[in-house]
Amino acid sequence: MDERYEIALKDVLEMTALSGHATVPKWRLSRWYGQVKFTVNIRRDLRERWLRLIKDELGWTTSPKLKLAETGENIIMINADAFFDDKE
């Protein structure tokens, strides 16, 4: 992966961690990884990078789960701990 894509991906993951979610076009993520399709290997790598960001760079003691949702042409990354259960 090009260095510029590494930086862009890190920004998206930080936004997900700190804001609760981020949206990226599926084609863009695939292109960053040099793939034609959004594959399982991309998902695995995203989760590995997520854990490194959470533990090593942000220094969080707990590791919230990274959830990925595919909506049409976009991938929504969700910090599972940023949302709460609806009590109504």
PDB file of N, CA, C and O in Angstrom:
ATOM      1  N   MET A   1       0.852  -1.175   0.000  1.00  0.00           N
ATOM      2  CA  MET A   1       0.000   0.000   0.000  1.00  0.00           C
ATOM      3  C   MET A   1       0.897   1.238   0.000  1.00  0.00           C
ATOM      4  O   MET A   1       1.863   1.321   0.759  1.00  0.00           O
ATOM      5  N   ASP A   2       0.561   2.193  -0.863  1.00  0.00           N
ATOM      6  CA  ASP A   2       1.309   3.454  -0.912  1.00  0.00           C
ATOM      7  C   ASP A   2       1.237   4.168   0.426  1.00  0.00           C
ATOM      8  O   ASP A   2       0.271   4.022   1.174  1.00  0.00           O
ATOM      9  N   GLU A   3       2.271   4.941   0.714  1.00  0.00           N
ATOM     10  CA  GLU A   3       2.327   5.685   1.972  1.00  0.00           C
ATOM     11  C   GLU A   3       1.153   6.657   2.106  1.00  0.00           C
ATOM     12  O   GLU A   3       0.607   6.828   3.196  1.00  0.00           O
ATOM     13  N   ARG A   4       0.769   7.289   1.002  1.00  0.00           N
ATOM     14  CA  ARG A   4      -0.343   8.248   1.072  1.00  0.00           C
ATOM     15  C   ARG A   4      -1.662   7.546   1.411  1.00  0.00           C
ATOM     16  O   ARG A   4      -2.520   8.121   2.082  1.00  0.00           O
ATOM     17  N   TYR A   5      -1.821   6.307   0.945  1.00  0.00           N
ATOM     18  CA  TYR A   5      -3.018   5.551   1.276  1.00  0.00           C
ATOM     19  C   TYR A   5      -2.979   5.088   2.736  1.00  0.00           C
ATOM     20  O   TYR A   5      -4.005   5.059   3.415  1.00  0.00           O
ATOM     21  N   GLU A   6      -1.787   4.728   3.206  1.00  0.00           N
ATOM     22  CA  GLU A   6      -1.617   4.352   4.613  1.00  0.00           C
ATOM     23  C   GLU A   6      -2.084   5.495   5.513  1.00  0.00           C
ATOM     24  O   GLU A   6      -2.804   5.276   6.487  1.00  0.00           O
ATOM     25  N   ILE A   7      -1.668   6.705   5.179  1.00  0.00           N
ATOM     26  CA  ILE A   7      -2.030   7.887   5.970  1.00  0.00           C
ATOM     27  C   ILE A   7      -3.536   8.127   5.904  1.00  0.00           C
ATOM     28  O   ILE A   7      -4.165   8.400   6.927  1.00  0.00           O
ATOM     29  N   ALA A   8      -4.113   8.028   4.722  1.00  0.00           N
ATOM     30  CA  ALA A   8      -5.552   8.240   4.557  1.00  0.00           C
ATOM     31  C   ALA A   8      -6.345   7.188   5.333  1.00  0.00           C
ATOM     32  O   ALA A   8      -7.348   7.513   5.968  1.00  0.00           O
ATOM     33  N   LEU A   9      -5.905   5.942   5.286  1.00  0.00           N
ATOM     34  CA  LEU A   9      -6.583   4.867   6.005  1.00  0.00           C
ATOM     35  C   LEU A   9      -6.492   5.083   7.510  1.00  0.00           C
ATOM     36  O   LEU A   9      -7.462   4.869   8.237  1.00  0.00           O
ATOM     37  N   LYS A  10      -5.331   5.503   7.967  1.00  0.00           N
ATOM     38  CA  LYS A  10      -5.161   5.781   9.394  1.00  0.00           C
ATOM     39  C   LYS A  10      -6.102   6.902   9.838  1.00  0.00           C
ATOM     40  O   LYS A  10      -6.683   6.835  10.921  1.00  0.00           O
ATOM     41  N   ASP A  11      -6.251   7.923   9.006  1.00  0.00           N
ATOM     42  CA  ASP A  11      -7.185   9.012   9.315  1.00  0.00           C
ATOM     43  C   ASP A  11      -8.619   8.497   9.450  1.00  0.00           C
ATOM     44  O   ASP A  11      -9.349   8.903  10.354  1.00  0.00           O
ATOM     45  N   VAL A  12      -9.013   7.602   8.549  1.00  0.00           N
ATOM     46  CA  VAL A  12     -10.366   7.041   8.596  1.00  0.00           C
ATOM     47  C   VAL A  12     -10.555   6.218   9.868  1.00  0.00           C
ATOM     48  O   VAL A  12     -11.601   6.303  10.511  1.00  0.00           O
ATOM     49  N   LEU A  13      -9.556   5.427  10.232  1.00  0.00           N
ATOM     50  CA  LEU A  13      -9.657   4.620  11.447  1.00  0.00           C
ATOM     51  C   LEU A  13      -9.692   5.498  12.702  1.00  0.00           C
ATOM     52  O   LEU A  13     -10.431   5.205  13.643  1.00  0.00           O
ATOM     53  N   GLU A  14      -8.895   6.572  12.718  1.00  0.00           N
ATOM     54  CA  GLU A  14      -8.935   7.504  13.851  1.00  0.00           C
ATOM     55  C   GLU A  14     -10.301   8.173  13.961  1.00  0.00           C
ATOM     56  O   GLU A  14     -10.827   8.340  15.061  1.00  0.00           O
ATOM     57  N   MET A  15     -10.871   8.552  12.834  1.00  0.00           N
ATOM     58  CA  MET A  15     -12.199   9.156  12.839  1.00  0.00           C
ATOM     59  C   MET A  15     -13.212   8.175  13.399  1.00  0.00           C
ATOM     60  O   MET A  15     -14.094   8.557  14.168  1.00  0.00           O
ATOM     61  N   THR A  16     -13.087   6.909  13.015  1.00  0.00           N
ATOM     62  CA  THR A  16     -13.986   5.887  13.524  1.00  0.00           C
ATOM     63  C   THR A  16     -13.834   5.741  15.038  1.00  0.00           C
ATOM     64  O   THR A  16     -14.828   5.641  15.757  1.00  0.00           O
ATOM     65  N   ALA A  17     -12.614   5.729  15.508  1.00  0.00           N
ATOM     66  CA  ALA A  17     -12.365   5.569  16.944  1.00  0.00           C
ATOM     67  C   ALA A  17     -12.906   6.752  17.732  1.00  0.00           C
ATOM     68  O   ALA A  17     -13.541   6.566  18.770  1.00  0.00           O
ATOM     69  N   LEU A  18     -12.668   7.946  17.260  1.00  0.00           N
ATOM     70  CA  LEU A  18     -12.985   9.145  18.030  1.00  0.00           C
ATOM     71  C   LEU A  18     -14.379   9.702  17.775  1.00  0.00           C
ATOM     72  O   LEU A  18     -14.967  10.313  18.668  1.00  0.00           O
ATOM     73  N   SER A  19     -14.916   9.506  16.584  1.00  0.00           N
ATOM     74  CA  SER A  19     -16.251  10.023  16.265  1.00  0.00           C
ATOM     75  C   SER A  19     -17.331   8.951  16.311  1.00  0.00           C
ATOM     76  O   SER A  19     -18.521   9.262  16.361  1.00  0.00           O
ATOM     77  N   GLY A  20     -16.920   7.711  16.295  1.00  0.00           N
ATOM     78  CA  GLY A  20     -17.884   6.623  16.348  1.00  0.00           C
ATOM     79  C   GLY A  20     -18.116   5.930  15.028  1.00  0.00           C
ATOM     80  O   GLY A  20     -18.501   4.761  14.998  1.00  0.00           O
ATOM     81  N   HIS A  21     -17.886   6.642  13.925  1.00  0.00           N
ATOM     82  CA  HIS A  21     -18.083   6.013  12.615  1.00  0.00           C
ATOM     83  C   HIS A  21     -17.403   6.829  11.524  1.00  0.00           C
ATOM     84  O   HIS A  21     -17.073   7.999  11.713  1.00  0.00           O
ATOM     85  N   ALA A  22     -17.204   6.194  10.395  1.00  0.00           N
ATOM     86  CA  ALA A  22     -16.674   6.851   9.198  1.00  0.00           C
ATOM     87  C   ALA A  22     -17.178   6.073   7.987  1.00  0.00           C
ATOM     88  O   ALA A  22     -17.420   4.869   8.065  1.00  0.00           O
ATOM     89  N   THR A  23     -17.330   6.766   6.886  1.00  0.00           N
ATOM     90  CA  THR A  23     -17.789   6.144   5.646  1.00  0.00           C
ATOM     91  C   THR A  23     -16.739   6.342   4.565  1.00  0.00           C
ATOM     92  O   THR A  23     -16.204   7.436   4.388  1.00  0.00           O
ATOM     93  N   VAL A  24     -16.456   5.264   3.845  1.00  0.00           N
ATOM     94  CA  VAL A  24     -15.469   5.304   2.761  1.00  0.00           C
ATOM     95  C   VAL A  24     -16.066   4.562   1.569  1.00  0.00           C
ATOM     96  O   VAL A  24     -16.638   3.485   1.738  1.00  0.00           O
ATOM     97  N   PRO A  25     -15.942   5.120   0.372  1.00  0.00           N
ATOM     98  CA  PRO A  25     -16.409   4.378  -0.803  1.00  0.00           C
ATOM     99  C   PRO A  25     -15.667   3.042  -0.932  1.00  0.00           C
ATOM    100  O   PRO A  25     -14.454   2.970  -0.739  1.00  0.00           O
ATOM    101  N   LYS A  26     -16.403   2.017  -1.253  1.00  0.00           N
ATOM    102  CA  LYS A  26     -15.833   0.672  -1.377  1.00  0.00           C
ATOM    103  C   LYS A  26     -14.715   0.642  -2.414  1.00  0.00           C
ATOM    104  O   LYS A  26     -13.694  -0.014  -2.207  1.00  0.00           O
ATOM    105  N   TRP A  27     -14.901   1.345  -3.523  1.00  0.00           N
ATOM    106  CA  TRP A  27     -13.874   1.347  -4.568  1.00  0.00           C
ATOM    107  C   TRP A  27     -12.573   1.949  -4.051  1.00  0.00           C
ATOM    108  O   TRP A  27     -11.486   1.519  -4.436  1.00  0.00           O
ATOM    109  N   ARG A  28     -12.690   2.948  -3.177  1.00  0.00           N
ATOM    110  CA  ARG A  28     -11.482   3.610  -2.666  1.00  0.00           C
ATOM    111  C   ARG A  28     -10.685   2.655  -1.776  1.00  0.00           C
ATOM    112  O   ARG A  28      -9.468   2.541  -1.926  1.00  0.00           O
ATOM    113  N   LEU A  29     -11.359   1.973  -0.856  1.00  0.00           N
ATOM    114  CA  LEU A  29     -10.653   1.011  -0.007  1.00  0.00           C
ATOM    115  C   LEU A  29     -10.012  -0.085  -0.846  1.00  0.00           C
ATOM    116  O   LEU A  29      -8.862  -0.458  -0.614  1.00  0.00           O
ATOM    117  N   SER A  30     -10.748  -0.595  -1.811  1.00  0.00           N
ATOM    118  CA  SER A  30     -10.198  -1.637  -2.684  1.00  0.00           C
ATOM    119  C   SER A  30      -8.970  -1.131  -3.426  1.00  0.00           C
ATOM    120  O   SER A  30      -7.975  -1.846  -3.546  1.00  0.00           O
ATOM    121  N   ARG A  31      -9.035   0.077  -3.915  1.00  0.00           N
ATOM    122  CA  ARG A  31      -7.905   0.663  -4.653  1.00  0.00           C
ATOM    123  C   ARG A  31      -6.700   0.860  -3.750  1.00  0.00           C
ATOM    124  O   ARG A  31      -5.571   0.579  -4.153  1.00  0.00           O
ATOM    125  N   TRP A  32      -6.927   1.343  -2.525  1.00  0.00           N
ATOM    126  CA  TRP A  32      -5.819   1.516  -1.578  1.00  0.00           C
ATOM    127  C   TRP A  32      -5.069   0.208  -1.373  1.00  0.00           C
ATOM    128  O   TRP A  32      -3.846   0.200  -1.233  1.00  0.00           O
ATOM    129  N   TYR A  33      -5.811  -0.900  -1.357  1.00  0.00           N
ATOM    130  CA  TYR A  33      -5.199  -2.208  -1.145  1.00  0.00           C
ATOM    131  C   TYR A  33      -4.731  -2.864  -2.442  1.00  0.00           C
ATOM    132  O   TYR A  33      -4.179  -3.964  -2.409  1.00  0.00           O
ATOM    133  N   GLY A  34      -4.942  -2.213  -3.574  1.00  0.00           N
ATOM    134  CA  GLY A  34      -4.529  -2.783  -4.852  1.00  0.00           C
ATOM    135  C   GLY A  34      -5.386  -3.954  -5.281  1.00  0.00           C
ATOM    136  O   GLY A  34      -4.919  -4.843  -5.993  1.00  0.00           O
ATOM    137  N   GLN A  35      -6.645  -3.961  -4.848  1.00  0.00           N
ATOM    138  CA  GLN A  35      -7.579  -5.032  -5.164  1.00  0.00           C
ATOM    139  C   GLN A  35      -8.674  -4.512  -6.094  1.00  0.00           C
ATOM    140  O   GLN A  35      -8.870  -3.304  -6.230  1.00  0.00           O
ATOM    141  N   VAL A  36      -9.374  -5.435  -6.724  1.00  0.00           N
ATOM    142  CA  VAL A  36     -10.509  -5.080  -7.563  1.00  0.00           C
ATOM    143  C   VAL A  36     -11.789  -5.081  -6.730  1.00  0.00           C
ATOM    144  O   VAL A  36     -12.684  -4.264  -6.947  1.00  0.00           O
ATOM    145  N   LYS A  37     -11.863  -6.018  -5.767  1.00  0.00           N
ATOM    146  CA  LYS A  37     -13.051  -6.151  -4.920  1.00  0.00           C
ATOM    147  C   LYS A  37     -12.685  -5.940  -3.456  1.00  0.00           C
ATOM    148  O   LYS A  37     -11.520  -6.039  -3.071  1.00  0.00           O
ATOM    149  N   PHE A  38     -13.696  -5.648  -2.653  1.00  0.00           N
ATOM    150  CA  PHE A  38     -13.536  -5.529  -1.211  1.00  0.00           C
ATOM    151  C   PHE A  38     -13.570  -6.940  -0.625  1.00  0.00           C
ATOM    152  O   PHE A  38     -14.637  -7.545  -0.516  1.00  0.00           O
ATOM    153  N   THR A  39     -12.404  -7.461  -0.249  1.00  0.00           N
ATOM    154  CA  THR A  39     -12.271  -8.871   0.110  1.00  0.00           C
ATOM    155  C   THR A  39     -12.169  -9.101   1.617  1.00  0.00           C
ATOM    156  O   THR A  39     -12.059  -8.162   2.405  1.00  0.00           O
ATOM    157  N   VAL A  40     -12.208 -10.366   1.986  1.00  0.00           N
ATOM    158  CA  VAL A  40     -12.048 -10.771   3.383  1.00  0.00           C
ATOM    159  C   VAL A  40     -10.672 -10.356   3.900  1.00  0.00           C
ATOM    160  O   VAL A  40     -10.542  -9.965   5.060  1.00  0.00           O
ATOM    161  N   ASN A  41      -9.654 -10.435   3.062  1.00  0.00           N
ATOM    162  CA  ASN A  41      -8.306 -10.041   3.482  1.00  0.00           C
ATOM    163  C   ASN A  41      -8.242  -8.558   3.834  1.00  0.00           C
ATOM    164  O   ASN A  41      -7.520  -8.168   4.752  1.00  0.00           O
ATOM    165  N   ILE A  42      -8.983  -7.741   3.120  1.00  0.00           N
ATOM    166  CA  ILE A  42      -9.036  -6.319   3.456  1.00  0.00           C
ATOM    167  C   ILE A  42      -9.695  -6.141   4.816  1.00  0.00           C
ATOM    168  O   ILE A  42      -9.219  -5.358   5.638  1.00  0.00           O
ATOM    169  N   ARG A  43     -10.776  -6.853   5.058  1.00  0.00           N
ATOM    170  CA  ARG A  43     -11.458  -6.786   6.361  1.00  0.00           C
ATOM    171  C   ARG A  43     -10.522  -7.185   7.493  1.00  0.00           C
ATOM    172  O   ARG A  43     -10.479  -6.525   8.532  1.00  0.00           O
ATOM    173  N   ARG A  44      -9.779  -8.254   7.295  1.00  0.00           N
ATOM    174  CA  ARG A  44      -8.837  -8.718   8.327  1.00  0.00           C
ATOM    175  C   ARG A  44      -7.760  -7.674   8.594  1.00  0.00           C
ATOM    176  O   ARG A  44      -7.428  -7.397   9.747  1.00  0.00           O
ATOM    177  N   ASP A  45      -7.223  -7.104   7.539  1.00  0.00           N
ATOM    178  CA  ASP A  45      -6.185  -6.097   7.707  1.00  0.00           C
ATOM    179  C   ASP A  45      -6.732  -4.854   8.417  1.00  0.00           C
ATOM    180  O   ASP A  45      -6.055  -4.275   9.267  1.00  0.00           O
ATOM    181  N   LEU A  46      -7.948  -4.450   8.069  1.00  0.00           N
ATOM    182  CA  LEU A  46      -8.560  -3.308   8.742  1.00  0.00           C
ATOM    183  C   LEU A  46      -8.673  -3.558  10.235  1.00  0.00           C
ATOM    184  O   LEU A  46      -8.395  -2.661  11.032  1.00  0.00           O
ATOM    185  N   ARG A  47      -9.072  -4.747  10.624  1.00  0.00           N
ATOM    186  CA  ARG A  47      -9.212  -5.074  12.052  1.00  0.00           C
ATOM    187  C   ARG A  47      -7.858  -5.116  12.748  1.00  0.00           C
ATOM    188  O   ARG A  47      -7.749  -4.697  13.901  1.00  0.00           O
ATOM    189  N   GLU A  48      -6.827  -5.612  12.075  1.00  0.00           N
ATOM    190  CA  GLU A  48      -5.478  -5.610  12.651  1.00  0.00           C
ATOM    191  C   GLU A  48      -4.975  -4.185  12.852  1.00  0.00           C
ATOM    192  O   GLU A  48      -4.416  -3.860  13.899  1.00  0.00           O
ATOM    193  N   ARG A  49      -5.174  -3.346  11.854  1.00  0.00           N
ATOM    194  CA  ARG A  49      -4.762  -1.940  11.962  1.00  0.00           C
ATOM    195  C   ARG A  49      -5.554  -1.233  13.065  1.00  0.00           C
ATOM    196  O   ARG A  49      -5.012  -0.401  13.793  1.00  0.00           O
ATOM    197  N   TRP A  50      -6.819  -1.568  13.178  1.00  0.00           N
ATOM    198  CA  TRP A  50      -7.683  -1.001  14.212  1.00  0.00           C
ATOM    199  C   TRP A  50      -7.109  -1.300  15.604  1.00  0.00           C
ATOM    200  O   TRP A  50      -6.985  -0.404  16.439  1.00  0.00           O
ATOM    201  N   LEU A  51      -6.766  -2.560  15.836  1.00  0.00           N
ATOM    202  CA  LEU A  51      -6.219  -2.940  17.140  1.00  0.00           C
ATOM    203  C   LEU A  51      -4.898  -2.242  17.433  1.00  0.00           C
ATOM    204  O   LEU A  51      -4.659  -1.809  18.561  1.00  0.00           O
ATOM    205  N   ARG A  52      -4.043  -2.132  16.427  1.00  0.00           N
ATOM    206  CA  ARG A  52      -2.769  -1.416  16.624  1.00  0.00           C
ATOM    207  C   ARG A  52      -3.017   0.049  16.963  1.00  0.00           C
ATOM    208  O   ARG A  52      -2.370   0.600  17.854  1.00  0.00           O
ATOM    209  N   LEU A  53      -3.950   0.679  16.258  1.00  0.00           N
ATOM    210  CA  LEU A  53      -4.277   2.082  16.521  1.00  0.00           C
ATOM    211  C   LEU A  53      -4.801   2.254  17.940  1.00  0.00           C
ATOM    212  O   LEU A  53      -4.354   3.140  18.669  1.00  0.00           O
ATOM    213  N   ILE A  54      -5.736   1.419  18.327  1.00  0.00           N
ATOM    214  CA  ILE A  54      -6.367   1.524  19.642  1.00  0.00           C
ATOM    215  C   ILE A  54      -5.351   1.330  20.760  1.00  0.00           C
ATOM    216  O   ILE A  54      -5.304   2.126  21.698  1.00  0.00           O
ATOM    217  N   LYS A  55      -4.548   0.294  20.670  1.00  0.00           N
ATOM    218  CA  LYS A  55      -3.623  -0.049  21.753  1.00  0.00           C
ATOM    219  C   LYS A  55      -2.344   0.770  21.721  1.00  0.00           C
ATOM    220  O   LYS A  55      -1.947   1.345  22.734  1.00  0.00           O
ATOM    221  N   ASP A  56      -1.700   0.825  20.567  1.00  0.00           N
ATOM    222  CA  ASP A  56      -0.373   1.435  20.481  1.00  0.00           C
ATOM    223  C   ASP A  56      -0.391   2.952  20.375  1.00  0.00           C
ATOM    224  O   ASP A  56       0.405   3.632  21.022  1.00  0.00           O
ATOM    225  N   GLU A  57      -1.288   3.479  19.568  1.00  0.00           N
ATOM    226  CA  GLU A  57      -1.257   4.916  19.314  1.00  0.00           C
ATOM    227  C   GLU A  57      -2.196   5.711  20.208  1.00  0.00           C
ATOM    228  O   GLU A  57      -1.831   6.778  20.702  1.00  0.00           O
ATOM    229  N   LEU A  58      -3.401   5.200  20.418  1.00  0.00           N
ATOM    230  CA  LEU A  58      -4.342   5.911  21.271  1.00  0.00           C
ATOM    231  C   LEU A  58      -4.178   5.532  22.743  1.00  0.00           C
ATOM    232  O   LEU A  58      -4.595   6.275  23.632  1.00  0.00           O
ATOM    233  N   GLY A  59      -3.576   4.387  22.993  1.00  0.00           N
ATOM    234  CA  GLY A  59      -3.303   3.955  24.353  1.00  0.00           C
ATOM    235  C   GLY A  59      -4.534   3.556  25.153  1.00  0.00           C
ATOM    236  O   GLY A  59      -4.520   3.608  26.382  1.00  0.00           O
ATOM    237  N   TRP A  60      -5.578   3.165  24.476  1.00  0.00           N
ATOM    238  CA  TRP A  60      -6.797   2.743  25.169  1.00  0.00           C
ATOM    239  C   TRP A  60      -6.555   1.388  25.818  1.00  0.00           C
ATOM    240  O   TRP A  60      -5.870   0.536  25.252  1.00  0.00           O
ATOM    241  N   THR A  61      -7.113   1.192  26.994  1.00  0.00           N
ATOM    242  CA  THR A  61      -6.938  -0.081  27.693  1.00  0.00           C
ATOM    243  C   THR A  61      -7.932  -1.132  27.215  1.00  0.00           C
ATOM    244  O   THR A  61      -7.657  -2.328  27.308  1.00  0.00           O
ATOM    245  N   THR A  62      -9.064  -0.710  26.714  1.00  0.00           N
ATOM    246  CA  THR A  62     -10.028  -1.647  26.140  1.00  0.00           C
ATOM    247  C   THR A  62     -10.008  -1.518  24.626  1.00  0.00           C
ATOM    248  O   THR A  62      -9.700  -0.454  24.088  1.00  0.00           O
ATOM    249  N   SER A  63     -10.331  -2.582  23.959  1.00  0.00           N
ATOM    250  CA  SER A  63     -10.339  -2.579  22.500  1.00  0.00           C
ATOM    251  C   SER A  63     -11.765  -2.732  21.997  1.00  0.00           C
ATOM    252  O   SER A  63     -12.279  -3.849  21.928  1.00  0.00           O
ATOM    253  N   PRO A  64     -12.413  -1.620  21.644  1.00  0.00           N
ATOM    254  CA  PRO A  64     -13.761  -1.746  21.085  1.00  0.00           C
ATOM    255  C   PRO A  64     -13.698  -2.483  19.746  1.00  0.00           C
ATOM    256  O   PRO A  64     -12.716  -2.386  19.010  1.00  0.00           O
ATOM    257  N   LYS A  65     -14.744  -3.201  19.458  1.00  0.00           N
ATOM    258  CA  LYS A  65     -14.804  -3.956  18.214  1.00  0.00           C
ATOM    259  C   LYS A  65     -15.054  -3.016  17.039  1.00  0.00           C
ATOM    260  O   LYS A  65     -15.873  -2.100  17.128  1.00  0.00           O
ATOM    261  N   LEU A  66     -14.348  -3.248  15.947  1.00  0.00           N
ATOM    262  CA  LEU A  66     -14.581  -2.519  14.706  1.00  0.00           C
ATOM    263  C   LEU A  66     -15.617  -3.286  13.910  1.00  0.00           C
ATOM    264  O   LEU A  66     -15.403  -4.445  13.556  1.00  0.00           O
ATOM    265  N   LYS A  67     -16.738  -2.643  13.628  1.00  0.00           N
ATOM    266  CA  LYS A  67     -17.774  -3.265  12.805  1.00  0.00           C
ATOM    267  C   LYS A  67     -17.741  -2.629  11.424  1.00  0.00           C
ATOM    268  O   LYS A  67     -17.526  -1.425  11.287  1.00  0.00           O
ATOM    269  N   LEU A  68     -17.954  -3.442  10.415  1.00  0.00           N
ATOM    270  CA  LEU A  68     -17.968  -2.978   9.033  1.00  0.00           C
ATOM    271  C   LEU A  68     -19.333  -3.280   8.437  1.00  0.00           C
ATOM    272  O   LEU A  68     -19.824  -4.406   8.516  1.00  0.00           O
ATOM    273  N   ALA A  69     -19.936  -2.267   7.842  1.00  0.00           N
ATOM    274  CA  ALA A  69     -21.228  -2.443   7.188  1.00  0.00           C
ATOM    275  C   ALA A  69     -21.094  -2.003   5.738  1.00  0.00           C
ATOM    276  O   ALA A  69     -20.552  -0.938   5.445  1.00  0.00           O
ATOM    277  N   GLU A  70     -21.591  -2.830   4.846  1.00  0.00           N
ATOM    278  CA  GLU A  70     -21.555  -2.522   3.418  1.00  0.00           C
ATOM    279  C   GLU A  70     -22.924  -2.014   3.011  1.00  0.00           C
ATOM    280  O   GLU A  70     -23.921  -2.726   3.126  1.00  0.00           O
ATOM    281  N   THR A  71     -22.968  -0.777   2.533  1.00  0.00           N
ATOM    282  CA  THR A  71     -24.233  -0.178   2.105  1.00  0.00           C
ATOM    283  C   THR A  71     -24.073   0.312   0.671  1.00  0.00           C
ATOM    284  O   THR A  71     -23.518   1.383   0.427  1.00  0.00           O
ATOM    285  N   GLY A  72     -24.551  -0.464  -0.250  1.00  0.00           N
ATOM    286  CA  GLY A  72     -24.419  -0.073  -1.650  1.00  0.00           C
ATOM    287  C   GLY A  72     -22.966   0.032  -2.048  1.00  0.00           C
ATOM    288  O   GLY A  72     -22.252  -0.969  -2.108  1.00  0.00           O
ATOM    289  N   GLU A  73     -22.535   1.236  -2.318  1.00  0.00           N
ATOM    290  CA  GLU A  73     -21.159   1.461  -2.769  1.00  0.00           C
ATOM    291  C   GLU A  73     -20.229   1.961  -1.666  1.00  0.00           C
ATOM    292  O   GLU A  73     -19.096   2.355  -1.942  1.00  0.00           O
ATOM    293  N   ASN A  74     -20.695   1.946  -0.433  1.00  0.00           N
ATOM    294  CA  ASN A  74     -19.892   2.458   0.678  1.00  0.00           C
ATOM    295  C   ASN A  74     -19.649   1.394   1.733  1.00  0.00           C
ATOM    296  O   ASN A  74     -20.406   0.433   1.866  1.00  0.00           O
ATOM    297  N   ILE A  75     -18.562   1.595   2.487  1.00  0.00           N
ATOM    298  CA  ILE A  75     -18.275   0.810   3.675  1.00  0.00           C
ATOM    299  C   ILE A  75     -18.366   1.764   4.853  1.00  0.00           C
ATOM    300  O   ILE A  75     -17.704   2.801   4.878  1.00  0.00           O
ATOM    301  N   ILE A  76     -19.187   1.408   5.826  1.00  0.00           N
ATOM    302  CA  ILE A  76     -19.296   2.193   7.039  1.00  0.00           C
ATOM    303  C   ILE A  76     -18.511   1.464   8.118  1.00  0.00           C
ATOM    304  O   ILE A  76     -18.769   0.294   8.403  1.00  0.00           O
ATOM    305  N   MET A  77     -17.554   2.160   8.714  1.00  0.00           N
ATOM    306  CA  MET A  77     -16.778   1.614   9.823  1.00  0.00           C
ATOM    307  C   MET A  77     -17.382   2.160  11.106  1.00  0.00           C
ATOM    308  O   MET A  77     -17.601   3.364  11.241  1.00  0.00           O
ATOM    309  N   ILE A  78     -17.649   1.260  12.047  1.00  0.00           N
ATOM    310  CA  ILE A  78     -18.332   1.650  13.272  1.00  0.00           C
ATOM    311  C   ILE A  78     -17.529   1.197  14.486  1.00  0.00           C
ATOM    312  O   ILE A  78     -17.120   0.040  14.585  1.00  0.00           O
ATOM    313  N   ASN A  79     -17.314   2.134  15.404  1.00  0.00           N
ATOM    314  CA  ASN A  79     -16.725   1.825  16.701  1.00  0.00           C
ATOM    315  C   ASN A  79     -17.870   1.310  17.558  1.00  0.00           C
ATOM    316  O   ASN A  79     -18.727   2.089  17.974  1.00  0.00           O
ATOM    317  N   ALA A  80     -17.897   0.013  17.826  1.00  0.00           N
ATOM    318  CA  ALA A  80     -19.032  -0.605  18.505  1.00  0.00           C
ATOM    319  C   ALA A  80     -19.320   0.024  19.865  1.00  0.00           C
ATOM    320  O   ALA A  80     -20.473   0.030  20.295  1.00  0.00           O
ATOM    321  N   ASP A  81     -18.317   0.550  20.551  1.00  0.00           N
ATOM    322  CA  ASP A  81     -18.518   1.151  21.874  1.00  0.00           C
ATOM    323  C   ASP A  81     -19.064   2.570  21.817  1.00  0.00           C
ATOM    324  O   ASP A  81     -19.433   3.128  22.851  1.00  0.00           O
ATOM    325  N   ALA A  82     -19.121   3.157  20.643  1.00  0.00           N
ATOM    326  CA  ALA A  82     -19.586   4.543  20.527  1.00  0.00           C
ATOM    327  C   ALA A  82     -21.106   4.657  20.557  1.00  0.00           C
ATOM    328  O   ALA A  82     -21.646   5.755  20.690  1.00  0.00           O
ATOM    329  N   PHE A  83     -21.783   3.547  20.436  1.00  0.00           N
ATOM    330  CA  PHE A  83     -23.238   3.545  20.414  1.00  0.00           C
ATOM    331  C   PHE A  83     -23.770   2.849  21.649  1.00  0.00           C
ATOM    332  O   PHE A  83     -23.078   2.028  22.251  1.00  0.00           O
ATOM    333  N   PHE A  84     -24.961   3.162  22.018  1.00  0.00           N
ATOM    334  CA  PHE A  84     -25.555   2.547  23.200  1.00  0.00           C
ATOM    335  C   PHE A  84     -26.886   1.898  22.823  1.00  0.00           C
ATOM    336  O   PHE A  84     -27.504   2.243  21.816  1.00  0.00           O
ATOM    337  N   ASP A  85     -27.302   0.960  23.649  1.00  0.00           N
ATOM    338  CA  ASP A  85     -28.553   0.261  23.379  1.00  0.00           C
ATOM    339  C   ASP A  85     -29.732   1.203  23.583  1.00  0.00           C
ATOM    340  O   ASP A  85     -29.736   2.023  24.502  1.00  0.00           O
ATOM    341  N   ASP A  86     -30.718   1.078  22.727  1.00  0.00           N
ATOM    342  CA  ASP A  86     -31.931   1.871  22.836  1.00  0.00           C
ATOM    343  C   ASP A  86     -32.756   1.337  24.001  1.00  0.00           C
ATOM    344  O   ASP A  86     -33.081   0.151  24.042  1.00  0.00           O
ATOM    345  N   LYS A  87     -33.091   2.198  24.936  1.00  0.00           N
ATOM    346  CA  LYS A  87     -33.813   1.785  26.143  1.00  0.00           C
ATOM    347  C   LYS A  87     -35.305   1.982  26.020  1.00  0.00           C
ATOM    348  O   LYS A  87     -36.030   1.668  26.963  1.00  0.00           O
ATOM    349  N   GLU A  88     -35.798   2.484  24.911  1.00  0.00           N
ATOM    350  CA  GLU A  88     -37.236   2.746  24.757  1.00  0.00           C
ATOM    351  C   GLU A  88     -37.966   1.584  24.131  1.00  0.00           C
ATOM    352  O   GLU A  88     -39.180   1.651  23.936  1.00  0.00           O
TER     353      GLU A  88
END
